[in-house]
Amino acid sequence: MAKKPTGLCGLDLLLDPDAFDKAIDAGPTGPSVVVLVGDDPFVNRHLLLRLRDRFCPDEEDRAWAWREFAGDEQPDPRDVLDEAATVPMFATATRVAVVRRADSFVTACRSLLETIADRPRGTRGLVILEVRSFPATTRLAKAVARHGQAIESGVPPRFNLTRWLQSWAKQTLAVDLPSTTASRLLERLGNELGQIDQALNSLVAALPASGPRQISPEAVDAIGGSGTQRTAWEMLDAAAAGRTDEALALLATLLDAGESPIGLAAQSASVFRRYSTAARLLAGPKRPANLAAALREAGVAAWPKALAEAEQALRHLGSRRCRQLPAWLEATDRSLKAEASRGLRARLALERFFCKMAGPAAGRPNRPSPQSPRGS
């Protein structure tokens, strides 16, 4: 069961300044405590920048009106609350105390925070807490719901991130991002919004001075991402196509460069689960018309090169191995988080996973017969 959201969606607020201003009223009747719930550094950073601009619009005031504390260093709660409670005599900025990575701070100071959160702000300043989790059943969460604001800073389940990226690129970079390009970025970089934003800035910088400001899917493969990211894409493409020697050589390069085995496994999962989903759809009662339709439905970017590579991988893997992919991925992840967490054992766990895809397929992905009606 999907986790129930604790508050407003931060991604939506970043695209809608009016909704953001309405949720975060800077007047005395506004929130006394704002909680950013989630661990996406990109969303947290941009939400904090918006909050700073809202409460401390004059840059000269920010040196004294905006102060950040490291929650994992257990700051004295009196310092945090005194910072927010001090009323400026002649300035218009609202004093703000921000506690980053505040989960342990919230645990240690919960009763005090409940008292602060359970009353209107009035002339006092604002406390902002950045936490990974914030259960809605706690007294603090209920107090924040009455007189504060909780904002989800992660990516919600079933969120249309492709459409969001298109709007974000248009709003912040004044560039058109076709859905195929947005899908390719997500396919290559997963939900790492910070990396995607960096890739978008690089892609925009490479656009010609004259002509349409539009990013093509081909441009993503050409310059999107860092060198190690491109090497990881090449590794996964080689493994899926059965070029195991090439995949293992690229894996060795990445690990020697300091890449995390768990991170590489997660990137592998984002690619291979799409192939497993496509094979499952083709074997189901309402199967798509062909491989390309199944791959598009599974989340593969809908442009010729991406679909051609994915079709080749799906034909190589075959239906039997595609059905086994989730179990193989789970076993690899479990191994990397236990006995094979580092060193040669971690490399061996990933090599074992890639070797399972070597050789010809024992069975091709199921394809609907042209004579049989769809859904039969």
C-alpha positions, 0 to 999 in steps of 0.5 A: 500500500502506498504511503499516505502523503503528509502534506502538500506536494512540493513539486507542484508548489515549485511550478505554481507560485500562487499556490506556494504563496497561498500555502506559505503566507508570510503574514502574522496568521501564517504558519509557525512551523513548516516541515519539509518531508522527504529526502530529495535534495533537489526539491528541498533546496528549491523549496528552501530558496523559495521560502527564503525569498518569501520571508526574507526578500531583501538580500541584505536582511538574510545575514541576520534573519535567516539562520540554518542549523545542522540537526544531526549535530544536536543544536541546543533547542533554545538557540533555534527557538530564540533565533525564531522568537527574536522580533526585529525592531526596524526591519520587515523580514521575518526571522527564520530558523532552519534545522536541516536533517532534523529527524533526531532534533525532532525526536529530542525536542518533540514536546517543545516543538509541539508547543511552538507548532500548536499556536499561531505565529503572531509576531514571532519568527518561523521554524523550518524542519527538514525531515525524512519522515513525519508520521501524520498520527503524531501530536506534532504532525496534528499541531502542524496541520492546525497552525503550520504547513507540511510539504512533501519534498519527495516524488509521490507515487504515480507522479507524472514526472515526465510532464513535470520535467517538461513544465520545469524546463519551460518555466526555468530554462525557457526551453521546450522538452518533448515528452520523448526527451523527458522520458529518455532523461528519466530512463537514463538518470532515474528520479535523480532530479538534481542530476537531471537538472544539471543535464538539462542546463548542459543541454540548454547551453549546447543549443545553437544561439539561433533556432528553436529552443528544443532538446531532442532525445538524441541530445540526451545520449550525446552529452547528458550526464557525466562520463561515469553516467554514460559509462553506466548506460553503456554497461547496461545496454551491453548487458541487456544485449548479451555483450557480457564481456563488454558489460563486465569490462565497463563494470570494472571501470566504474567500480575502480572509479569509485562508483557505488555497487548499490547505486549501480544495482539501483540503476540496473533495476530501473532499466531491467524492470521495464523489460520485465514489465513489457514481457509481462504485458505481452503475456497478459490477456490484454497484451499490446499489439507489438513489442514497441507498444509493450515497451512504451507502456512499460516506460521506455522512451518512445523514440526510435533509437530507444525503442530499437535498443529495448526491442533488441534487448527484449528479444535477446533476453526472452520471456523466461529470463524477463520473468526472472529479472525481478527475482534476480534484481532482488537477490542482487540487492539483498546480497549487496546489502549483506555479505557482498556489501563491499570489495570483490564480493560486491563486484562478483554479485553484479558480475553474476547478475550480468552473466545470467543474461549471457547467451541466446534466449531460451524463449522469446517474449510472447507476441500476439498472433496477427490472427488472434483478437487482442485481449483473447 
